[in-house]
Amino acid sequence: MASADTAAPRGAARLFAAPLSLLMRLVDWPMSALQRLIGERRMAYAFLLPNIAFFGLFVFLPLIINVVFSVTGGAELFPSQRPFVGGQQYSYLFDCGSFLDPNSCREDHFWRGVSNTARFTVFQVTAMVLFSLVTAVVLNMKIRARGFFRAVYFFPVLLSPVVVALTWKWILQRDGLLNAGITSLGGERILFLVDPSWAMFWIVFVSVWAHMGFYTLILLAGLQAIPADLYEAAEMDATPRWRVFWRITLPLLWPNMIVVIVLALIKGVQTFDEVFVLTGGGPGTATLMVVHYIYETAFSNQVQNFGLAAAASVVLGIVLFALTLAQLAASNRKGAA
């Protein structure tokens, strides 16, 4: 009986092994020929070539085209039909009486986007780091259903930003779920996405809610890497909890905190999806972000200005490059520590 039971799996294994073996032989022939042609040491370049080609076609080439567009003018799409204007697009963007007052700038929408992005990033990163830190500390404790709560906090990260924004828009709109609860208690409807102060608050809230789980995971990994002996020694010395956190947890967690701060800054500067779906940059320009300005200037406005949008994206790219260098420096410092 046992031999009959094992015969079927063996037969199925042979059935699948035969075409797999044939496929491997077909792949082996050109790879062996290529290895004989270029040598064993150069085979690594053959495996890297598809990735390099993909990167060049979809990353490096568009980057070059974008830089070319930023120094050209006109409304034509093809670079060969666009006249060279040098740094005119950049001088137009930076033509300001005061960079702190968008109304004094020639391209005031760009600087309103810069101002809104800066405010959003400051509030969002501050809230993100604080809530992620508190959540990571709590989830690192020995609490009931700890695995369940870790999964719950990480779940929003798995959702598409558009899905997150549409869900919260359904909750926050004039006839949404939140206003339904307020009116059922006798209150008046609040225009959460129309009032400028409420709109900025909610896009910060939704962004923190959607991405907090990722940063919590980084900090949780840092907390679990702290030796338990240090906490045991502090407990034996009857050290207060706040002092343990301030003297042991926070200093040893600081490399992870730096990484979280820099990653959150990069994400905050690039924010687009949630804001675009929730408010569309409104009311007016109250929640207009830099990326949204680039999108509108290049594609959404009646008069499409590809050169100006490209110049703004180059400026944004320089900022993101600086933040990326800061992240790499923080990572290297963490590795050295």
SVG drawing of the C-alpha trace seen along z (x, -y; Angstrom):
<svg xmlns="http://www.w3.org/2000/svg" viewBox="-29 -92 67 94">
<polyline fill="none" stroke="black" stroke-width="0.4" points="0.0,0.0 2.8,-2.4 4.6,-1.7 1.4,-2.5 1.1,-5.8 4.6,-6.9 4.4,-5.8 2.1,-8.6 4.3,-11.5 7.3,-10.0 5.5,-9.8 4.4,-13.4 7.9,-14.4 9.3,-12.7 6.5,-14.3 7.6,-17.8 11.3,-17.1 11.5,-16.1 10.4,-19.5 12.4,-21.3 15.5,-19.4 14.9,-20.1 14.5,-23.9 17.7,-24.0 19.6,-22.3 18.2,-24.9 19.3,-27.7 22.7,-26.1 23.7,-25.9 23.8,-29.7 25.2,-30.4 28.0,-27.9 28.8,-29.4 28.8,-32.9 31.1,-31.8 33.6,-30.3 33.4,-33.5 33.9,-36.2 35.5,-34.1 34.2,-33.1 35.2,-36.3 33.2,-38.5 30.0,-36.5 28.9,-38.7 28.6,-41.6 26.3,-39.5 23.9,-39.0 24.1,-42.7 23.5,-43.9 19.7,-43.6 19.4,-45.6 21.8,-48.2 19.8,-48.5 16.6,-48.8 18.0,-51.4 19.5,-53.4 16.2,-53.3 13.8,-54.1 15.8,-56.1 19.0,-57.6 17.6,-58.6 14.5,-60.3 16.7,-62.2 18.9,-63.5 15.8,-64.4 14.3,-66.2 17.5,-68.3 17.4,-69.1 13.8,-70.2 14.7,-72.5 17.0,-74.6 14.6,-74.8 11.4,-76.8 8.3,-76.7 5.3,-74.4 6.6,-71.7 7.0,-68.2 10.1,-67.0 13.4,-68.3 14.6,-69.0 11.8,-71.5 12.4,-73.4 14.6,-76.5 17.5,-76.7 16.9,-79.3 19.7,-78.5 18.9,-79.2 15.8,-81.3 13.4,-78.7 15.4,-78.7 15.7,-82.4 11.9,-82.6 11.4,-80.2 13.8,-82.1 12.6,-85.6 11.4,-86.6 11.4,-89.7 11.5,-87.5 11.6,-83.7 9.5,-83.7 6.7,-85.5 5.2,-83.6 3.2,-86.7 6.5,-88.5 7.6,-85.8 7.0,-85.8 6.0,-82.2 4.0,-82.3 2.4,-78.9 5.8,-77.2 6.8,-78.9 3.4,-78.3 4.1,-74.6 7.5,-74.9 6.0,-76.6 3.2,-74.0 5.7,-71.1 8.0,-72.6 5.1,-73.0 3.7,-69.5 7.1,-67.9 7.9,-69.5 4.6,-68.5 4.4,-65.1 8.0,-64.0 7.7,-65.3 4.4,-63.4 5.7,-60.3 8.8,-60.0 7.1,-60.6 4.1,-58.2 6.4,-55.6 8.7,-55.7 5.9,-55.4 4.3,-52.6 7.6,-50.7 8.3,-51.0 4.8,-49.7 5.0,-46.9 8.4,-45.8 6.8,-45.3 5.4,-41.9 1.7,-42.6 -1.1,-40.4 -1.6,-39.7 1.6,-41.5 1.9,-39.8 -1.6,-40.8 -1.1,-44.5 2.2,-44.5 0.4,-43.3 -2.4,-45.8 0.0,-48.8 1.9,-47.5 -1.2,-46.8 -1.8,-50.3 1.7,-50.2 0.6,-47.4 -2.3,-49.5 -1.9,-51.7 -1.7,-55.4 -4.7,-56.0 -6.8,-53.4 -5.8,-55.0 -6.7,-58.5 -10.1,-57.3 -11.0,-55.6 -10.3,-58.7 -12.0,-60.9 -15.1,-58.8 -14.8,-59.3 -14.0,-63.1 -16.1,-64.5 -19.1,-66.7 -21.6,-63.8 -19.0,-61.3 -18.8,-58.9 -17.3,-61.4 -19.8,-64.1 -22.6,-61.5 -21.4,-60.8 -21.2,-64.5 -24.7,-65.3 -26.1,-62.3 -24.8,-63.8 -26.5,-67.1 -23.4,-68.9 -23.0,-70.7 -21.2,-69.4 -17.5,-70.4 -15.9,-70.9 -12.7,-69.0 -11.4,-69.0 -12.6,-72.5 -11.4,-74.5 -7.6,-75.3 -6.6,-74.7 -8.5,-71.4 -7.3,-70.3 -3.6,-70.5 -4.2,-68.8 -6.0,-65.9 -3.4,-65.3 -0.7,-65.2 -2.9,-62.8 -3.7,-60.5 0.0,-60.4 1.1,-59.5 -1.6,-56.8 -0.6,-55.3 3.2,-55.2 3.8,-55.0 4.0,-51.2 7.1,-51.1 9.0,-53.4 7.7,-51.6 9.2,-48.4 12.6,-50.0 12.5,-51.4 11.2,-48.0 14.2,-46.3 16.5,-48.7 14.9,-48.2 15.2,-44.4 18.9,-44.8 19.6,-46.5 21.1,-44.0 18.7,-42.9 21.6,-42.8 21.6,-46.6 17.9,-46.7 18.5,-44.0 21.4,-46.0 19.2,-49.1 16.4,-47.2 18.8,-45.9 19.9,-49.4 16.2,-50.5 16.7,-53.1 13.4,-54.9 11.9,-54.0 12.1,-57.4 15.9,-57.5 16.3,-54.0 14.7,-55.3 16.7,-58.5 20.1,-57.0 19.9,-53.6 17.1,-53.2 17.3,-56.5 21.1,-56.7 21.3,-53.1 18.3,-53.7 19.6,-57.0 21.2,-55.5 17.8,-54.0 16.1,-57.3 18.4,-59.1 17.5,-56.7 13.8,-57.1 14.0,-60.9 15.9,-61.1 13.6,-58.5 10.5,-60.4 11.9,-63.7 12.5,-62.2 9.0,-60.7 7.4,-64.0 9.1,-66.1 7.9,-63.7 4.3,-63.5 1.7,-63.6 -0.8,-60.7 -2.7,-61.2 -2.9,-65.0 -3.9,-64.8 -6.8,-62.4 -7.9,-64.0 -7.8,-67.8 -6.4,-68.1 -4.1,-70.8 -7.1,-72.9 -8.9,-74.7 -7.2,-77.2 -3.5,-76.5 -3.7,-75.7 -2.4,-72.1 -0.6,-72.5 2.7,-70.6 5.8,-70.9 5.2,-67.6 1.6,-68.6 2.8,-71.9 5.2,-70.1 2.3,-67.8 -0.1,-70.7 2.5,-72.8 3.5,-70.0 0.2,-68.2 -2.9,-69.7 -2.8,-73.4 -4.4,-74.6 -1.0,-76.0 1.5,-73.2 4.9,-74.5 7.2,-71.4 10.4,-73.5 9.3,-75.2 8.0,-71.9 11.3,-70.2 13.3,-73.1 11.2,-72.7 11.7,-68.9 15.5,-69.4 15.4,-71.7 13.4,-69.1 15.8,-66.4 18.8,-68.3 17.0,-68.5 16.2,-64.8 19.8,-64.0 21.0,-66.0 18.6,-64.1 19.7,-60.8 23.4,-61.6 22.3,-62.4 20.6,-59.0 23.7,-57.2 25.9,-59.1 23.5,-58.1 23.6,-54.5 27.4,-54.4 27.6,-55.9 25.1,-53.3 27.2,-50.5 30.4,-51.9 28.7,-52.1"/>
</svg>
